[in-house]
Amino acid sequence: MKVKNRILFLLLASLLLFSSCKTDGTQIKRIQMEENQYELKELLKSDKLDSKQQYAIINQIASNLLSVKDYQGVILFLTDWVEKHPDDMYNSYWLLMTAYSYLSTGAEPVAEYYFDRILQKCPDLLVKGNSIHFMCLQNLIQISKTPANRIKYFNDLINRFNENINTTELYLRLAMEYEKDNQWDKALKTYEQFLKRSDASTIQIPGEPNAYKNARHFVDFSKSSKDWTFESLPALETAVKRAIRNYDWRSLDKYKAKVNFFSVAWNLDETDAKFQEEFSMKDWMRGNAIRFNEKLDETSNPNEAYLRTWGWSTYVSVWYLYFRKVNYPLDPDINGNWEWAGIYIGNKL
């Protein structure tokens, strides 16, 4: 039988083998598969195969193994082939199947090695119209645990495949990885790129419900004087209470954060521009008897605190002054300080 005919026959036999009736039984199918695999491997030894015939045989051998979830068999067969045939134009695909096999066994670090190896060593190929390199990068950003590596993968996706991705989301996630890797200048620049995107304020990013607010605050705070912060929460609390007690609206205006200070009802979004308009505490203190609780609200925590006050208005008397710990590692002298970040109007819901 000619080589081409034998290939067609064996490939057809492989397909028929795995569509045979259930009455054959698992053991019979395995025996039949082993016989078929042997024939395919023998045929693969022929020096008369062209690249497409060779690809078809290798792919069928690997597919047969995958059909019975013999992931170790796939790994051994394909890695051996790649090692012995370094010039095979389809090696990126064989290593992709290897990486997926490792994923199927829960060996994510080894899978990450093979996905990365494809990017570094193998030319890109299209599989059913999809780039292998793109698939590798998608998997790598999911399984990689190292910020430095994830930074590399995010940048590759943005630079090489910006038509296939949501660039706005990736700028946000890249900036967050720069933060984790303590690359603060790059984090700042990337947050700025995120904010320049037309959909930055409306995009819904899984797991990051406050993406726009946090990025906006990070960028604006970086460009500010930061001279309104206090070294500790007790220092801030004491200063604000003293100013209220003395009706010192000038000091209160000085203590208010100069970046993204808000005043909203509890059920509204503090990032809305209309709630960040500048106003003076003089307009609310004049003619009113302002009081405050001696202790901070019980919902306060190590990073946020609330001071209940009242007497500001005949319409809505109660205001909760919102204090927040500053997260700004770019400047150790500022990082960990406290700021008066906003006002929640009305009783808590």
C-alpha positions in Angstrom: 0.0 0.0 0.0 1.4 3.4 -0.9 2.4 5.8 1.9 -0.4 8.3 1.1 -3.0 5.6 1.1 -1.8 4.0 4.3 -2.0 7.4 6.0 -5.6 7.9 4.9 -6.5 4.4 5.9 -4.9 4.7 9.4 -6.4 8.1 10.1 -9.8 6.8 9.0 -9.4 3.8 11.3 -8.5 6.1 14.2 -11.7 8.1 13.7 -13.8 4.9 13.4 -12.2 3.4 16.5 -13.4 6.2 18.8 -16.9 6.3 17.3 -17.5 2.6 17.6 -20.5 1.2 19.5 -20.3 1.1 23.3 -20.6 -2.6 23.4 -16.9 -2.9 22.5 -15.9 -2.1 26.0 -13.1 0.1 27.3 -10.5 -2.7 27.3 -11.1 -3.6 23.7 -11.0 0.0 22.7 -7.6 0.5 24.4 -6.2 -2.6 22.7 -7.4 -1.4 19.4 -6.0 2.1 20.0 -2.6 0.7 21.0 -2.5 -1.3 17.8 -3.5 1.7 15.8 -1.0 3.9 17.6 1.7 1.3 16.8 0.8 1.5 13.1 0.8 5.3 13.1 4.2 5.4 14.8 5.7 2.9 12.3 4.3 5.0 9.5 5.8 8.1 11.0 9.3 6.6 10.6 8.9 6.8 6.8 11.3 9.2 5.1 8.8 9.7 2.2 6.3 11.8 4.3 5.8 15.5 3.5 5.3 18.0 6.2 1.5 17.9 6.0 1.4 14.1 6.1 3.8 14.1 9.1 1.6 16.7 10.9 -1.5 14.6 10.3 0.0 11.5 11.8 1.5 13.3 14.9 -1.7 15.1 15.5 -3.7 11.9 15.3 -1.4 10.0 17.7 -1.7 12.9 20.2 -5.4 13.1 19.8 -5.8 9.4 20.4 -4.0 9.8 23.7 -6.0 12.8 24.7 -9.3 11.0 23.9 -8.5 8.5 26.8 -7.0 11.3 28.9 -3.5 9.8 28.8 -1.9 13.2 29.4 1.5 11.7 30.4 1.5 9.8 27.1 0.9 13.0 25.2 3.7 14.8 27.1 6.2 12.0 26.5 5.4 11.6 22.9 5.4 15.3 21.9 8.4 16.4 23.9 10.4 13.5 22.5 9.4 14.5 19.0 10.3 18.2 19.5 13.6 17.3 21.0 14.5 15.1 18.1 13.1 17.4 15.4 14.0 20.9 16.4 13.3 22.2 12.9 9.7 21.0 12.7 7.6 24.0 11.7 4.7 22.7 13.9 6.8 22.5 17.1 4.9 25.5 18.6 1.7 23.5 18.2 3.1 20.4 19.7 4.4 22.3 22.7 1.0 24.0 23.1 -0.6 20.6 23.4 2.1 19.7 25.9 1.4 22.8 28.0 -2.4 22.1 27.9 -1.7 18.5 29.0 0.3 19.8 32.0 -2.6 22.1 32.8 -5.0 19.2 32.7 -2.9 17.4 35.4 -2.7 20.5 37.6 1.0 21.2 37.0 0.6 24.9 36.3 4.3 25.9 36.9 5.4 23.3 34.2 2.6 24.5 31.9 3.8 28.1 32.4 7.3 27.0 31.4 6.1 25.5 28.1 3.8 28.4 27.2 6.7 30.8 27.8 9.1 28.6 25.9 6.8 28.8 22.8 6.9 32.6 23.0 10.7 32.7 23.3 11.8 29.9 21.0 9.0 29.1 18.5 7.5 31.2 15.6 3.8 31.9 15.8 1.3 29.8 14.0 -2.4 30.0 13.4 -4.7 27.3 14.7 -8.2 27.6 13.3 -7.5 31.3 12.8 -6.1 31.8 16.3 -2.6 32.8 17.1 -0.7 30.3 19.2 1.3 33.1 20.8 -1.9 34.9 21.7 -3.3 31.7 23.3 -0.1 31.3 25.3 -0.2 34.9 26.6 -3.8 34.5 27.6 -3.0 31.4 29.6 0.2 32.9 31.1 -1.6 35.9 32.6 -4.0 33.5 34.2 -1.5 31.1 35.8 1.7 33.2 36.4 2.2 34.1 40.0 5.2 36.5 39.5 4.4 40.2 38.9 7.6 40.7 36.8 6.4 37.9 34.4 2.8 39.1 34.3 4.1 42.6 33.4 6.0 41.1 30.5 2.9 39.2 29.3 0.6 42.1 29.6 2.9 44.3 27.6 3.2 41.6 24.9 -0.6 41.4 24.7 -0.9 45.2 24.4 1.9 45.6 21.9 1.3 42.6 19.7 -2.5 41.9 19.9 -4.2 45.1 20.7 -6.9 44.3 18.2 -7.8 41.1 20.0 -8.0 42.5 23.5 -9.7 45.1 25.7 -6.8 47.5 25.9 -8.4 49.6 28.6 -8.7 46.7 31.0 -5.2 45.6 30.3 -3.7 49.0 31.0 -5.5 48.9 34.4 -4.2 45.4 35.2 -0.7 46.2 34.0 -0.6 49.3 36.3 -1.7 47.1 39.2 1.1 44.7 38.4 3.7 47.5 38.4 2.4 48.5 41.8 2.9 44.9 43.1 6.4 45.0 41.7 7.2 48.4 43.3 7.7 50.0 40.0 5.8 53.1 41.0 6.8 55.5 38.2 5.7 53.0 35.6 2.5 52.3 37.5 1.7 56.1 37.5 2.3 56.3 33.7 0.2 53.3 33.0 -2.7 54.5 35.2 -2.5 57.7 33.1 -2.7 55.7 29.9 -5.8 53.9 31.4 -7.5 57.1 32.3 -7.0 58.5 28.8 -9.0 55.7 27.3 -12.5 56.9 26.3 -14.2 54.0 28.1 -12.1 54.2 31.3 -14.9 55.7 33.4 -17.6 53.3 32.3 -15.8 50.0 31.8 -16.8 47.1 34.0 -13.6 45.1 35.0 -14.2 41.8 36.8 -12.9 41.8 40.3 -12.1 45.6 40.2 -15.4 47.5 40.8 -13.6 50.7 41.8 -11.0 50.7 39.0 -11.6 54.2 37.7 -11.9 55.7 41.1 -8.7 54.2 42.4 -6.7 55.1 39.2 -8.1 58.6 39.3 -7.1 59.1 42.9 -3.6 57.6 42.4 -2.8 59.9 39.5 -4.3 63.1 41.0 -2.8 62.5 44.4 0.7 61.9 42.8 0.5 65.4 41.2 -0.7 67.2 44.3 1.1 68.9 47.2 -0.2 66.3 49.7 0.2 69.0 52.4 -3.2 68.3 54.0 -2.3 64.8 55.4 -1.7 64.0 59.1 0.9 61.6 60.5 -1.8 59.6 62.4 -5.5 59.2 62.7 -5.5 60.6 66.3 -3.7 63.7 65.1 -6.3 64.2 62.3 -9.2 63.5 64.5 -8.0 65.9 67.2 -7.4 68.7 64.7 -10.8 68.4 63.1 -12.7 68.2 66.4 -10.8 71.3 67.6 -11.7 73.2 64.5 -15.4 72.3 64.8 -15.5 73.2 68.4 -13.9 76.6 67.7 -16.0 77.1 64.5 -12.7 77.5 62.7 -13.9 77.0 59.1 -10.6 78.1 57.7 -8.7 75.2 59.3 -11.4 72.8 58.2 -11.0 74.0 54.6 -7.3 73.5 55.0 -7.7 69.9 56.3 -10.0 68.8 53.5 -8.2 66.7 50.9 -7.3 68.7 47.8 -7.7 65.6 45.6 -11.1 64.0 44.9 -12.7 65.3 48.1 -16.4 64.3 48.0 -19.7 64.9 49.7 -22.4 62.4 48.9 -25.3 60.5 50.4 -24.5 57.0 51.4 -26.1 55.4 48.4 -24.4 57.5 45.8 -21.0 57.3 44.0 -18.4 59.6 45.4 -16.6 59.7 42.0 -19.4 61.6 40.4 -17.9 65.0 39.4 -20.9 67.0 40.7 -20.1 65.7 44.2 -16.5 66.9 44.0 -17.1 70.6 43.5 -15.2 72.9 45.7 -17.0 74.4 48.6 -16.1 76.2 51.9 -17.1 74.9 55.3 -18.0 78.5 56.1 -21.2 78.2 54.2 -22.3 75.4 56.5 -21.0 76.4 59.9 -22.3 80.0 60.0 -25.3 80.2 62.3 -25.4 76.5 63.1 -24.6 74.6 66.3 -22.3 71.8 65.2 -21.7 68.8 67.4 -19.8 65.5 67.1 -19.5 62.2 68.8 -16.5 61.8 71.2 -15.6 58.4 69.7 -15.2 57.4 66.1 -18.0 55.3 64.6 -17.8 51.5 65.4 -17.5 50.6 61.7 -14.1 52.3 61.6 -11.1 50.1 60.8 -7.3 50.4 60.5 -7.6 52.0 57.0 -10.9 54.0 57.3 -12.7 55.9 60.0 -16.0 57.8 60.3 -16.8 60.7 62.7 -20.5 61.3 63.2 -21.3 65.0 63.4 -24.7 66.9 63.3 -26.2 70.4 63.1 -25.0 71.3 59.7 -28.4 71.9 58.0 -32.1 72.0 58.9 -32.7 69.6 55.9 -30.0 67.0 56.6 -28.4 67.5 59.9 -26.1 64.5 60.2 -22.8 64.3 58.4 -20.2 61.5 58.7 -16.7 62.9 58.1 -14.7 60.2 56.3 -11.0 59.7 57.2 -8.8 57.5 55.1 -5.3 56.1 55.4 -3.0 57.2 52.6 -1.6 54.5 50.4 1.2 56.1 48.5 4.5 54.1 48.6 6.2 56.5 46.1 6.8 58.8 49.1 7.7 57.1 52.4 7.1 60.4 54.2 3.5 60.5 53.0 2.7 56.8 52.9 0.6 55.7 55.9 -0.5 59.2 56.7 -4.2 60.0 57.1 -6.4 62.4 55.2 -10.0 63.8 55.5 -11.2 62.4 52.2 -14.9 63.2 52.2 -18.3 63.5 53.7 -21.2 61.1 53.8 -24.4 63.0 54.2 -27.3 61.6 56.3 -27.6 58.7 58.7 -26.0 55.5 57.6 -28.3 53.2 55.6 
